[in-house]
Amino acid sequence: MVRPAKGRGGVRGAKFMKWLIGVDLEDKATGALHFASWLVHARPDAHPQLLPVHVLEESYLLQVLRHAHVESVERIALDSTVAQLDRHGIAGAVVPARVVRGIEASDSLIREFDAEHADALIIGRQAPTGTRDIVRLGRVARRLVRALPCPVVVVPPELRRDTVGDGPIVLATDLAETSGSAARFASRLAQSTGRSLLVVNVVTRTGDAARYLPAETAEQIYAEVGLERQRELGAWMDRHGLAGAASVVAYGDVIGRLSSLLAAEGAPLVVCGSRGLGPLERIFVASIGTDLACWAGCAVALVPAAWAG
């Protein structure tokens, strides 16, 4: 069920966003830089600010400093980082790249994020879309997604600037009030990229509801549920300043339906809110956003409930 957009989907003007990029120097981890390049070219008048950071972890330094001075290691790392930015055509659009030292890369990136008052942190995913690799996120991405200290954008490794979808920014919501921060982030991103916004809620179909009913009756029940959910979605959007955006109520498995819709719409990115779980709860309770970050074919933004934006 679709609620059409009013006007341009709530996009009224551009407001620049500041993006911290966790630069991985492995060639297979360039999806994050391609996504950053897309941000620069999506709406040049929005002037997004890119802050590339590469972290030299203590465990690595302990290995190499037996053979080289730390200044030499840092210089080579910085040259390699700048070369990566040059290859992706964004060297001129970023502030000077920096190399920092830290015990854990994730902690160092968070410190840089806080110091720069950035809006989001871009990180690459380890496993390509469509593969069945058990480990989907690398160590740094896993720690960031689990802690979610700030908005984190996870980008699949195979993404290229020219393959980023030309459709709307998608906001996936469960209608919880903790998703209000995700609504603000999605609205700002739509403005800064010049894309419309599509708000999606998925109604999970359970087999028990229709098991002993004629197919026509079951479909009527689902239709009534859908109408009620559309009203609830519209009210939620109104409360969060998204009254002008288009919306969709879909049915079925949440991950499956969202994945299909993202592909069909050509979405460049999907935004998901956090459940507001504590660190211990996150270890045991999976979230829709985390699953999408592991498997989606587009970038996935995870926004903590506490993000003030």
SVG drawing of the C-alpha trace seen along z (x, -y; Angstrom):
<svg xmlns="http://www.w3.org/2000/svg" viewBox="-13 -25 77 50">
<polyline fill="none" stroke="black" stroke-width="0.4" points="0.0,0.0 1.5,-3.4 0.9,-6.9 2.1,-9.2 4.5,-12.0 3.3,-15.6 5.5,-17.8 9.2,-16.6 9.0,-14.2 9.8,-16.8 13.1,-17.9 13.2,-21.6 16.8,-22.6 20.3,-21.4 22.2,-21.4 25.7,-20.2 26.6,-17.1 30.0,-16.1 31.1,-12.5 34.0,-10.7 35.4,-8.0 37.2,-5.0 39.8,-4.4 40.8,-0.7 43.8,-0.4 42.9,3.0 41.8,2.9 38.7,5.0 37.5,2.5 36.9,-0.5 33.1,-0.5 33.1,-3.2 35.2,-5.5 33.0,-5.0 30.0,-5.9 31.8,-9.0 32.5,-10.0 28.8,-9.6 27.9,-11.9 30.2,-14.6 28.6,-14.4 25.0,-13.7 24.3,-17.4 27.5,-19.5 25.7,-22.7 25.2,-20.8 28.9,-20.9 29.3,-17.7 32.4,-17.6 34.5,-14.4 37.0,-13.6 39.2,-10.6 40.9,-8.8 43.2,-5.7 44.0,-4.1 47.3,-2.4 46.5,0.1 48.9,0.8 49.1,4.5 50.3,3.7 52.8,1.1 54.3,3.5 55.1,5.8 56.5,3.3 58.4,0.9 61.1,3.5 62.0,2.8 61.1,-0.9 60.6,-4.2 57.1,-5.2 57.4,-8.4 58.2,-6.4 55.3,-4.0 52.9,-7.0 54.2,-8.7 53.7,-5.5 50.2,-5.1 49.3,-8.7 50.7,-8.5 48.6,-5.3 45.5,-7.0 45.9,-10.0 46.5,-7.7 43.2,-5.9 41.4,-9.3 43.0,-10.3 41.9,-7.1 38.3,-7.7 38.4,-11.3 37.7,-12.9 41.1,-14.1 40.0,-17.7 36.7,-17.4 38.0,-16.2 39.9,-17.9 43.5,-16.7 43.6,-13.0 45.0,-12.0 46.6,-8.9 46.1,-8.3 47.4,-5.7 45.2,-3.7 44.7,-0.5 41.5,0.3 40.5,-1.2 36.9,-1.5 37.7,-3.5 40.0,-5.8 37.4,-6.5 34.8,-7.3 37.3,-9.8 37.9,-11.5 34.1,-11.6 33.5,-13.3 36.4,-15.7 35.1,-16.8 31.4,-16.9 30.6,-14.8 27.2,-13.6 28.0,-10.0 30.8,-7.5 31.2,-5.6 32.8,-2.1 33.2,0.7 31.6,4.2 33.8,7.3 31.6,9.7 30.2,8.9 26.5,8.9 25.2,12.3 27.9,14.4 27.2,16.8 30.2,15.8 29.5,16.5 31.5,13.5 29.8,10.5 31.3,7.6 35.0,7.0 36.2,6.6 36.0,2.8 32.6,2.7 31.2,5.3 32.4,3.3 30.9,0.0 27.6,1.6 27.3,3.3 28.2,0.2 26.5,-2.3 27.9,-5.4 26.9,-7.5 25.2,-7.1 27.2,-4.4 26.9,-3.8 28.0,-0.3 28.8,0.0 29.1,3.2 32.6,3.7 31.5,4.1 29.6,0.8 30.9,-1.7 29.8,-5.3 28.2,-4.6 26.2,-1.6 24.6,-3.6 20.9,-3.6 19.1,-6.6 16.0,-6.1 14.8,-7.6 16.5,-7.5 14.5,-4.8 13.7,-5.0 12.7,-1.7 10.7,-2.1 8.9,0.1 6.9,-3.0 8.7,-3.1 9.4,-6.5 13.1,-5.5 13.2,-5.7 12.7,-9.5 16.4,-10.0 16.5,-7.9 13.7,-10.0 15.7,-13.2 18.8,-11.6 17.0,-10.3 15.3,-13.7 18.7,-15.5 20.3,-13.0 17.5,-13.4 18.0,-17.2 21.7,-17.0 21.6,-14.5 18.6,-16.0 16.8,-12.7 13.2,-12.1 12.4,-10.1 10.4,-6.9 9.2,-5.7 8.6,-1.9 7.0,0.2 6.7,4.0 3.9,6.0 5.0,9.5 2.6,12.1 2.2,15.1 1.0,18.4 -1.3,19.0 -3.6,16.1 -4.6,17.6 -4.1,21.3 -7.7,22.2 -9.3,19.5 -10.3,19.3 -7.7,17.4 -10.2,14.6 -10.9,14.1 -7.3,14.1 -6.5,11.5 -9.4,9.3 -7.9,9.5 -4.5,8.5 -6.0,5.6 -7.8,4.3 -4.5,4.7 -2.7,2.8 -5.2,-0.1 -4.8,-0.4 -1.1,-0.2 -1.1,-2.9 -3.0,-5.2 -0.5,-4.5 2.4,-5.1 0.9,-8.4 0.5,-9.5 4.0,-8.5 5.4,-10.5 3.3,-13.5 4.8,-13.4 8.3,-13.3 8.0,-16.0 7.8,-13.7 4.2,-14.5 5.4,-15.3 7.2,-12.0 5.9,-9.0 5.3,-5.8 4.8,-2.1 3.3,0.6 4.6,4.0 3.9,7.5 6.1,10.5 9.5,11.3 11.0,8.0 14.5,8.5 13.3,10.2 10.7,7.5 13.0,4.6 15.7,6.1 13.3,6.6 12.0,3.1 15.4,1.5 16.4,3.2 13.1,2.3 13.3,-1.3 17.0,-1.7 17.6,-3.1 21.1,-4.5 20.8,-4.0 18.4,-2.7 18.2,-4.3 17.3,-2.2 16.8,-3.2 18.2,-1.5 16.0,0.3 17.9,-1.6 19.3,1.6 22.2,1.6 25.6,3.1 24.8,6.4 21.4,6.7 23.0,6.0 25.1,9.1 22.1,11.4 19.4,9.6 19.7,9.2 18.2,6.1 16.8,5.5 19.3,2.8 22.2,5.1 20.9,7.8 20.6,5.3 24.1,4.0 25.3,7.6 23.4,8.5 22.0,5.5 23.2,4.5 23.2,0.8 24.6,-1.3 22.9,-1.0 22.8,-3.8 22.2,-2.7 21.1,-5.6 21.2,-5.4 18.0,-6.5 20.1,-9.1 21.4,-10.9 20.3,-14.5 21.2,-15.5"/>
</svg>
